[in-house]
Amino acid sequence: MSNKAQTKEIIKLEKSQLHKDIVSLKKNLVDYKIERKANWKAFKAKTNEDITKVKKALDKFSAKKKK
């Protein structure tokens, strides 16, 4: 397998992971809205954790795409 083909495969996998993270975040937002009313600190922590996860996946994807 050539380097270019490997890079394309890695980008495809990273893109897939990023998509999964974003979809997961969207699904969790509904649950978090209910939890937010009960406990603001827990809501904020979980939301920030998910956003950080998506940012890392996006940064990883962007770095792979630039190569």
C-alpha distance (Angstrom), angle and dihedral (degrees) to the residues before:
residue distance angle dihedral
M1 . . .
S2 3.78 . .
N3 3.77 124.6 .
K4 3.79 91.2 -110.9
A5 3.80 92.2 53.0
Q6 3.81 91.0 48.1
T7 3.79 90.8 50.4
K8 3.80 91.4 50.1
E9 3.81 90.3 50.2
I10 3.81 91.8 49.5
I11 3.81 90.9 49.1
K12 3.80 90.0 49.5
L13 3.82 91.0 52.0
E14 3.80 92.9 46.2
K15 3.80 90.7 48.8
S16 3.79 89.8 50.6
Q17 3.81 91.6 50.5
L18 3.80 91.3 48.3
H19 3.80 90.2 51.4
K20 3.82 91.1 50.3
D21 3.81 91.1 50.3
I22 3.80 92.6 50.4
V23 3.81 93.3 47.1
S24 3.80 89.7 48.6
L25 3.79 90.7 51.1
K26 3.80 91.5 51.0
K27 3.81 91.7 50.7
N28 3.80 92.3 47.6
L29 3.80 93.9 50.8
V30 3.80 91.1 73.4
D31 3.79 91.2 53.2
Y32 3.78 91.5 43.5
K33 3.79 91.6 54.1
I34 3.80 89.7 60.8
E35 3.79 91.6 44.5
R36 3.80 92.1 47.2
K37 3.77 90.0 66.8
A38 3.79 90.6 52.9
N39 3.80 100.9 41.4
W40 3.81 123.2 7.2
K41 3.84 96.2 -170.9
A42 3.80 93.7 53.7
F43 3.80 90.6 46.5
K44 3.79 92.3 50.3
A45 3.82 93.3 46.6
K46 3.81 94.0 49.8
T47 3.79 93.2 45.0
N48 3.80 92.6 48.9
E49 3.81 90.2 47.5
D50 3.81 91.7 53.0
I51 3.80 92.9 45.6
T52 3.81 90.6 50.5
K53 3.81 89.6 50.2
V54 3.82 91.3 53.1
K55 3.82 91.9 45.9
K56 3.82 91.3 52.5
A57 3.79 91.3 49.1
L58 3.81 90.5 48.1
D59 3.81 92.5 48.4
K60 3.80 90.4 48.5
F61 3.80 91.0 49.0
S62 3.81 92.2 47.7
A63 3.81 92.1 49.4
K64 3.81 92.5 50.5
K65 3.79 91.9 47.0
K66 3.82 92.5 53.4
K67 3.83 92.6 56.3
